[in-house]
Amino acid sequence: MADTLKEKIRAIICEVAEIDEIADDAEFKQVGLDSMAALEIITAIEHEYDIKIEDTEYGRLTTLNSSYGLVAEKLAARGGKAAAG
């Protein structure tokens, strides 16, 4: 599930950023993502996985790896079941 989860998050980020690919450790700001794009990514992830990312956690979402880590934590906390993944 880990690879599938990371690739699904990668696809969401690439779609929002309108880019073809993003490296696991590339900072979102390096690929032109601003705070509005970050909110789009958060909303898409929340919807895709039926999770809630708290305002206080937004700062953790700076790379694909950090986003994957947070989503994986959220899914593990509720039993690891993704709504659409």
C-alpha positions as CSV (number, residue, x, y, z in Angstrom):
1,M,0.0,0.0,0.0
2,A,2.9,2.4,0.7
3,D,4.0,2.7,-2.9
4,T,0.4,3.1,-4.1
5,L,-0.3,5.7,-1.4
6,K,2.8,7.7,-2.2
7,E,2.2,7.6,-6.0
8,K,-1.4,8.7,-5.5
9,I,-0.2,11.7,-3.4
10,R,2.4,12.4,-6.1
11,A,-0.4,12.4,-8.7
12,I,-2.4,14.9,-6.6
13,I,0.5,17.2,-6.2
14,C,1.5,17.0,-9.9
15,E,-2.1,17.7,-10.9
16,V,-2.4,20.8,-8.7
17,A,1.1,22.1,-9.6
18,E,0.5,21.3,-13.3
19,I,3.8,19.5,-13.6
20,D,4.7,16.0,-14.9
21,E,6.8,14.8,-12.0
22,I,8.1,15.8,-8.6
23,A,11.0,14.4,-6.7
24,D,10.3,12.8,-3.3
25,D,12.3,15.5,-1.5
26,A,11.6,18.6,-3.7
27,E,10.3,21.5,-1.7
28,F,6.9,22.5,-2.9
29,K,7.9,26.1,-3.2
30,Q,10.8,25.0,-5.5
31,V,8.2,23.8,-8.0
32,G,6.1,26.9,-7.8
33,L,3.5,25.9,-5.3
34,D,2.1,28.8,-3.3
35,S,-0.1,28.7,-0.2
36,M,-3.3,28.5,-2.4
37,A,-1.9,25.5,-4.2
38,A,-1.0,24.0,-0.9
39,L,-4.6,24.3,0.3
40,E,-5.8,22.7,-3.0
41,I,-3.4,19.8,-2.3
42,I,-4.6,19.5,1.3
43,T,-8.3,19.5,0.3
44,A,-7.7,16.9,-2.4
45,I,-5.8,14.6,0.0
46,E,-8.5,15.0,2.6
47,H,-11.2,14.2,0.1
48,E,-9.3,11.2,-1.4
49,Y,-8.5,9.6,1.9
50,D,-11.4,10.8,4.0
51,I,-9.0,12.3,6.6
52,K,-8.8,15.7,8.3
53,I,-5.5,17.6,8.2
54,E,-5.5,20.1,11.0
55,D,-4.4,23.7,10.4
56,T,-1.5,23.1,12.8
57,E,-0.3,20.3,10.6
58,Y,-0.2,22.3,7.3
59,G,3.5,23.3,7.9
60,R,4.4,19.6,7.8
61,L,3.4,19.4,4.1
62,T,6.5,20.7,2.4
63,T,7.6,17.8,0.2
64,L,6.1,14.6,-1.2
65,N,7.9,12.6,1.5
66,S,6.5,14.8,4.3
67,S,3.0,14.7,2.8
68,Y,3.2,10.9,2.5
69,G,4.4,10.6,6.1
70,L,1.5,12.7,7.5
71,V,-1.1,10.9,5.4
72,A,0.3,7.5,6.4
73,E,0.1,8.5,10.1
74,K,-3.5,9.6,9.7
75,L,-4.5,6.4,7.9
76,A,-2.6,4.2,10.5
77,A,-4.4,6.0,13.3
78,R,-7.8,5.0,11.9
79,G,-6.8,1.5,11.0
80,G,-5.1,2.0,7.7
81,K,-8.1,2.0,5.5
82,A,-8.1,4.5,2.6
83,A,-11.4,5.7,1.3
84,A,-10.3,5.6,-2.3
85,G,-6.8,4.2,-2.4
